[in-house]
Amino acid sequence: MENFMMLLIPALMLLLLIRVIMLPIRIAWKLLINSACGFLCLWLLNWISGFTGIMFPINAVTAAIAGSLGLPGIGLLALAQGIL
């Protein structure tokens, strides 16, 4: 029983350490995927801008906003562009 505990505690500590290390990587990966989707949406909107008249600058900030917030984020970008 004593040998089992001597193996169990370090194994649990290692699993906890891996979980703590993987959390920021998982968040960064999700932000990257969402930004790529936002970039694609902004690119499609700019591609059809001849019909809609809406043109957005494509950069890291606008792609992250559109990717993270989705359609409300694009509306927010349109509102900010109208005000500014």
RASUL-V85084 format. One record per residue. N is the residue number from 0. SS is DSSP state (@ for helix, = for strand, . for the rest). Layout:
BEGIN
n:N ss:SS
n:N ss:SS
END
This chain:
BEGIN
n:0 ss:.
n:1 ss:@
n:2 ss:@
n:3 ss:@
n:4 ss:@
n:5 ss:@
n:6 ss:@
n:7 ss:@
n:8 ss:@
n:9 ss:@
n:10 ss:@
n:11 ss:@
n:12 ss:@
n:13 ss:@
n:14 ss:@
n:15 ss:@
n:16 ss:@
n:17 ss:@
n:18 ss:@
n:19 ss:@
n:20 ss:@
n:21 ss:@
n:22 ss:@
n:23 ss:@
n:24 ss:@
n:25 ss:@
n:26 ss:@
n:27 ss:@
n:28 ss:@
n:29 ss:@
n:30 ss:@
n:31 ss:@
n:32 ss:@
n:33 ss:@
n:34 ss:@
n:35 ss:@
n:36 ss:@
n:37 ss:@
n:38 ss:@
n:39 ss:@
n:40 ss:@
n:41 ss:@
n:42 ss:@
n:43 ss:@
n:44 ss:@
n:45 ss:@
n:46 ss:@
n:47 ss:.
n:48 ss:@
n:49 ss:@
n:50 ss:@
n:51 ss:@
n:52 ss:.
n:53 ss:.
n:54 ss:.
n:55 ss:.
n:56 ss:.
n:57 ss:.
n:58 ss:.
n:59 ss:@
n:60 ss:@
n:61 ss:@
n:62 ss:@
n:63 ss:@
n:64 ss:@
n:65 ss:@
n:66 ss:@
n:67 ss:@
n:68 ss:@
n:69 ss:.
n:70 ss:@
n:71 ss:@
n:72 ss:@
n:73 ss:@
n:74 ss:@
n:75 ss:@
n:76 ss:@
n:77 ss:@
n:78 ss:@
n:79 ss:@
n:80 ss:@
n:81 ss:@
n:82 ss:@
n:83 ss:.
END
